[in-house]
Structures are given as structure tokens and as C-alpha cells.
Amino acid sequence: MSARRVLVVAAHPDDEVLGCGATIAKYVRNGDEVHVLILAEGATSRDAERNREERGAELSELAEAAHMAKDILGVTSLSLHDFPDNRMDSIDLLDIVKVIECHIEKTRPEIILTHHTGDVNIDHRRIHEAVVTACRPTPSLSVHTLLFFEVSSSTEWQPPGSAPVFAPNWFEDISETVSLKLQALEAYHMEMRPWPHSRSVDAVNHLARWRGASVGVEAAEAFVLGRNLVR
């Protein structure tokens, strides 16, 4: 199989690893070119008002962790933007779409992986909407496959009936790369929580094993298929 170009569009530093870190590593091992776009910074929502200067040290630490995770997984390029954390509903959708469209034009991906629409986190939902908009199936669009991932401590926290349920119908066998996902999450140690929090390393590992067992392999990452054009 010839090498493919893949773009991962995530809200915050750590979402790219939580959502599809082992799939990224698998694609890289298969010779694919993987680019990661992270749109929002991940710290200023902890305060009543956004103050980047007050959270400057944390933002720098998150950016450093993102670059460490990039190297662990073998990502080709990482782009970090500074949209406001957990306030992306305050941004015009078109402004988010334009950034994504720019990266699609630059990297010409055949596959895009991004957030599921049913997450609790508003930034996840906003980015899902922006990616779908940016990937309108025009004749010139390079993207033929859209996959939506789950993020521990967001996707499963949405009560049934409040939003579309994450019902995966696409699974990637990550038996050989799940260890790299867990290693990349260690780079984000400041964002992880102790067991039994769902954003703990143990919980992420258990989820990978359960998703794997549900399709008969050692470990898997699960996705909802948004679109797949067979050429």
C-alpha cells in the first residue's frame, strides 16, 4: 500500500494522543505522513477570565509536552494555535474553518481524524463542526476519509439523549503501538489524573484493551466513520 497523508485536528494538547495516539504511531510505522493541528491552548479556562500571561508557564509546558509526544509518535509536523481554551463557541465558526482549510491546502491529506460531535467539551464540538465544514466534498478536496475519535473524560461524560452517542463503526488494531500512546501520555503527565479517573493512564489502557476485545484483537482505538470515498 502506498504512503498516505493524514491530518489530525485536535482541540487541546493531549487530545491528539487520547483520541488517536496509537493510530498515529501505527500509520507512521506503515510509512504514512501524519500532521497534527492543535487549535486551542489548554489552560486558561481554569480561571474566571482568560489571562494568557497568568498561565504562561503552563502553556509553555503544554507546548513542550506536545512536541515530546510528536517525537514519541513519529509525527511529521505539529502546528499549535492559540484559540481560547473552552471558549471556542465565542469564535466565529468561519475563523476556525479558515485555519483548517489552510492546513488541508498545505498538507493535502487523504485522511482526517478529529473529534466526535457528541463530546461534553465545547471546543471538541466546535472543531468537529469546523472540520466537517472545511471538508465539504468538492471535486478538488483531497480528503476521502473522515474519522471521529473519542476522548476520555469528554466523550463518555455526555449523557445519552443530550447529544449523538459515540457508536464506533471503525476500529484500528493498535496492539503493536498502544505502548507508544501510553508513553506519549506520560509526556502530558500534568494533564493526566490518578485512577479511577477516566483520564488516567490506566483507564486509557483499559479502554484500548476493551475496544480491542470488542473486535477480537489485543488493543484498538475506536472511531465513528464520517465519510469514506473508495477510489
C-alpha positions as a Python dict, from the first residue, in 0.01 Angstrom:
ca = {
    (1, 'M'): (0, 0, 0),
    (2, 'S'): (137, 342, -94),
    (3, 'A'): (207, 603, 171),
    (4, 'R'): (-86, 821, 272),
    (5, 'R'): (-108, 1175, 407),
    (6, 'V'): (-302, 1210, 733),
    (7, 'L'): (-412, 1520, 925),
    (8, 'V'): (-518, 1503, 1290),
    (9, 'V'): (-721, 1806, 1402),
    (10, 'A'): (-748, 1832, 1781),
    (11, 'A'): (-874, 2089, 2027),
    (12, 'H'): (-612, 2087, 2300),
    (13, 'P'): (-264, 1949, 2364),
    (14, 'D'): (-322, 1586, 2475),
    (15, 'D'): (-643, 1533, 2273),
    (16, 'E'): (-442, 1409, 1975),
    (17, 'V'): (-288, 1136, 2192),
    (18, 'L'): (-601, 1050, 2389),
    (19, 'G'): (-808, 1029, 2073),
    (20, 'C'): (-581, 853, 1828),
    (21, 'G'): (-221, 843, 1954),
    (22, 'A'): (-168, 474, 1884),
    (23, 'T'): (-330, 502, 1542),
    (24, 'I'): (-92, 787, 1462),
    (25, 'A'): (203, 566, 1561),
    (26, 'K'): (60, 278, 1355),
    (27, 'Y'): (21, 498, 1048),
    (28, 'V'): (377, 626, 1089),
    (29, 'R'): (509, 269, 1114),
    (30, 'N'): (324, 190, 793),
    (31, 'G'): (511, 471, 619),
    (32, 'D'): (232, 729, 623),
    (33, 'E'): (291, 1102, 667),
    (34, 'V'): (100, 1232, 971),
    (35, 'H'): (46, 1600, 1051),
    (36, 'V'): (-111, 1727, 1374),
    (37, 'L'): (-302, 2054, 1410),
    (38, 'I'): (-394, 2163, 1765),
    (39, 'L'): (-619, 2466, 1765),
    (40, 'A'): (-675, 2580, 2126),
    (41, 'E'): (-441, 2634, 2416),
    (42, 'G'): (-530, 2416, 2711),
    (43, 'A'): (-504, 2612, 3034),
    (44, 'T'): (-681, 2949, 3054),
    (45, 'S'): (-1029, 2804, 3115),
    (46, 'R'): (-918, 2727, 3469),
    (47, 'D'): (-963, 3096, 3554),
    (48, 'A'): (-1280, 3306, 3555),
    (49, 'E'): (-1130, 3531, 3288),
    (50, 'R'): (-880, 3436, 3019),
    (51, 'N'): (-529, 3551, 3111),
    (52, 'R'): (-251, 3405, 2898),
    (53, 'E'): (20, 3585, 3095),
    (54, 'E'): (-102, 3435, 3423),
    (55, 'R'): (-94, 3087, 3268),
    (56, 'G'): (218, 3142, 3060),
    (57, 'A'): (428, 2877, 3234),
    (58, 'E'): (157, 2613, 3196),
    (59, 'L'): (104, 2699, 2831),
    (60, 'S'): (476, 2664, 2765),
    (61, 'E'): (480, 2330, 2947),
    (62, 'L'): (187, 2205, 2739),
    (63, 'A'): (357, 2312, 2416),
    (64, 'E'): (674, 2132, 2520),
    (65, 'A'): (472, 1820, 2603),
    (66, 'A'): (305, 1836, 2261),
    (67, 'H'): (644, 1838, 2091),
    (68, 'M'): (762, 1548, 2308),
    (69, 'A'): (451, 1348, 2214),
    (70, 'K'): (512, 1436, 1847),
    (71, 'D'): (859, 1284, 1865),
    (72, 'I'): (741, 973, 2051),
    (73, 'L'): (470, 902, 1794),
    (74, 'G'): (680, 1000, 1492),
    (75, 'V'): (457, 1281, 1368),
    (76, 'T'): (581, 1466, 1059),
    (77, 'S'): (467, 1814, 1167),
    (78, 'L'): (293, 1979, 1461),
    (79, 'S'): (108, 2312, 1442),
    (80, 'L'): (-6, 2478, 1765),
    (81, 'H'): (-258, 2762, 1760),
    (82, 'D'): (-390, 2975, 2046),
    (83, 'F'): (-767, 2981, 2023),
    (84, 'P'): (-915, 3030, 2374),
    (85, 'D'): (-947, 2718, 2587),
    (86, 'N'): (-1309, 2604, 2635),
    (87, 'R'): (-1428, 2930, 2480),
    (88, 'M'): (-1426, 2838, 2111),
    (89, 'D'): (-1800, 2896, 2095),
    (90, 'S'): (-1708, 3264, 2127),
    (91, 'I'): (-1516, 3244, 1796),
    (92, 'D'): (-1686, 3278, 1459),
    (93, 'L'): (-1701, 2933, 1303),
    (94, 'L'): (-1560, 3072, 979),
    (95, 'D'): (-1240, 3179, 1157),
    (96, 'I'): (-1181, 2822, 1274),
    (97, 'V'): (-1273, 2678, 934),
    (98, 'K'): (-1023, 2905, 758),
    (99, 'V'): (-734, 2776, 973),
    (100, 'I'): (-830, 2415, 900),
    (101, 'E'): (-874, 2484, 529),
    (102, 'C'): (-526, 2638, 522),
    (103, 'H'): (-376, 2321, 669),
    (104, 'I'): (-572, 2099, 433),
    (105, 'E'): (-439, 2301, 140),
    (106, 'K'): (-87, 2284, 280),
    (107, 'T'): (-71, 1912, 367),
    (108, 'R'): (-323, 1769, 114),
    (109, 'P'): (-436, 1490, 349),
    (110, 'E'): (-632, 1190, 230),
    (111, 'I'): (-746, 1106, 584),
    (112, 'I'): (-857, 1341, 863),
    (113, 'L'): (-909, 1232, 1223),
    (114, 'T'): (-1089, 1469, 1459),
    (115, 'H'): (-1334, 1495, 1749),
    (116, 'H'): (-1676, 1336, 1775),
    (117, 'T'): (-1970, 1576, 1776),
    (118, 'G'): (-2121, 1437, 2097),
    (119, 'D'): (-1842, 1534, 2340),
    (120, 'V'): (-1909, 1735, 2656),
    (121, 'N'): (-1626, 1975, 2577),
    (122, 'I'): (-1750, 2269, 2369),
    (123, 'D'): (-1416, 2305, 2188),
    (124, 'H'): (-1438, 1944, 2069),
    (125, 'R'): (-1786, 2002, 1930),
    (126, 'R'): (-1686, 2329, 1767),
    (127, 'I'): (-1385, 2174, 1597),
    (128, 'H'): (-1591, 1880, 1475),
    (129, 'E'): (-1828, 2125, 1313),
    (130, 'A'): (-1541, 2324, 1161),
    (131, 'V'): (-1372, 2014, 1017),
    (132, 'V'): (-1696, 1893, 860),
    (133, 'T'): (-1742, 2238, 708),
    (134, 'A'): (-1383, 2253, 582),
    (135, 'C'): (-1424, 1906, 429),
    (136, 'R'): (-1723, 1979, 209),
    (137, 'P'): (-1690, 1714, -65),
    (138, 'T'): (-1598, 1936, -356),
    (139, 'P'): (-1417, 1783, -657),
    (140, 'S'): (-1086, 1940, -554),
    (141, 'L'): (-1090, 1811, -195),
    (142, 'S'): (-801, 1576, -117),
    (143, 'V'): (-975, 1421, 186),
    (144, 'H'): (-1155, 1094, 117),
    (145, 'T'): (-1186, 959, 473),
    (146, 'L'): (-1321, 1138, 782),
    (147, 'L'): (-1287, 961, 1118),
    (148, 'F'): (-1415, 1091, 1453),
    (149, 'F'): (-1241, 975, 1770),
    (150, 'E'): (-1338, 953, 2136),
    (151, 'V'): (-1156, 1145, 2411),
    (152, 'S'): (-1153, 1002, 2761),
    (153, 'S'): (-1315, 1239, 3015),
    (154, 'S'): (-1525, 1407, 2748),
    (155, 'T'): (-1694, 1164, 2510),
    (156, 'E'): (-1817, 921, 2774),
    (157, 'W'): (-1929, 1204, 3005),
    (158, 'Q'): (-2209, 1313, 2771),
    (159, 'P'): (-2541, 1168, 2897),
    (160, 'P'): (-2747, 970, 2644),
    (161, 'G'): (-3008, 1193, 2484),
    (162, 'S'): (-2806, 1511, 2528),
    (163, 'A'): (-2609, 1466, 2206),
    (164, 'P'): (-2534, 1197, 1946),
    (165, 'V'): (-2389, 890, 2119),
    (166, 'F'): (-2040, 773, 2024),
    (167, 'A'): (-2122, 444, 1849),
    (168, 'P'): (-1797, 328, 1684),
    (169, 'N'): (-1806, 152, 1349),
    (170, 'W'): (-1436, 175, 1259),
    (171, 'F'): (-1159, 14, 1463),
    (172, 'E'): (-782, 36, 1425),
    (173, 'D'): (-578, -254, 1560),
    (174, 'I'): (-318, -85, 1783),
    (175, 'S'): (-181, -397, 1952),
    (176, 'E'): (172, -308, 1839),
    (177, 'T'): (156, 65, 1918),
    (178, 'V'): (-59, 108, 2229),
    (179, 'S'): (260, 129, 2437),
    (180, 'L'): (366, 437, 2239),
    (181, 'K'): (31, 601, 2312),
    (182, 'L'): (80, 543, 2684),
    (183, 'Q'): (436, 673, 2661),
    (184, 'A'): (316, 988, 2485),
    (185, 'L'): (56, 1039, 2758),
    (186, 'E'): (336, 1033, 3015),
    (187, 'A'): (471, 1342, 2837),
    (188, 'Y'): (136, 1502, 2927),
    (189, 'H'): (165, 1400, 3291),
    (190, 'M'): (37, 1741, 3404),
    (191, 'E'): (-293, 1672, 3227),
    (192, 'M'): (-339, 1315, 3345),
    (193, 'R'): (-523, 1213, 3660),
    (194, 'P'): (-490, 921, 3903),
    (195, 'W'): (-701, 606, 3866),
    (196, 'P'): (-1001, 568, 3863),
    (197, 'H'): (-1037, 898, 3675),
    (198, 'S'): (-1117, 823, 3310),
    (199, 'R'): (-825, 1043, 3203),
    (200, 'S'): (-572, 826, 3384),
    (201, 'V'): (-312, 618, 3203),
    (202, 'D'): (-468, 303, 3347),
    (203, 'A'): (-815, 399, 3224),
    (204, 'V'): (-686, 479, 2875),
    (205, 'N'): (-509, 143, 2863),
    (206, 'H'): (-822, -38, 2983),
    (207, 'L'): (-1029, 138, 2715),
    (208, 'A'): (-781, 33, 2445),
    (209, 'R'): (-798, -327, 2567),
    (210, 'W'): (-1179, -321, 2578),
    (211, 'R'): (-1208, -169, 2231),
    (212, 'G'): (-967, -438, 2115),
    (213, 'A'): (-1157, -721, 2283),
    (214, 'S'): (-1481, -600, 2125),
    (215, 'V'): (-1332, -673, 1779),
    (216, 'G'): (-1107, -965, 1870),
    (217, 'V'): (-761, -807, 1897),
    (218, 'E'): (-530, -716, 2185),
    (219, 'A'): (-596, -341, 2167),
    (220, 'A'): (-782, -99, 1942),
    (221, 'E'): (-880, 264, 1901),
    (222, 'A'): (-1242, 321, 1802),
    (223, 'F'): (-1385, 578, 1560),
    (224, 'V'): (-1710, 682, 1402),
    (225, 'L'): (-1677, 692, 1024),
    (226, 'G'): (-1799, 1021, 888),
    (227, 'R'): (-1721, 965, 522),
    (228, 'N'): (-1519, 722, 314),
    (229, 'L'): (-1474, 758, -60),
    (230, 'V'): (-1327, 449, -223),
    (231, 'R'): (-1119, 536, -528),
}
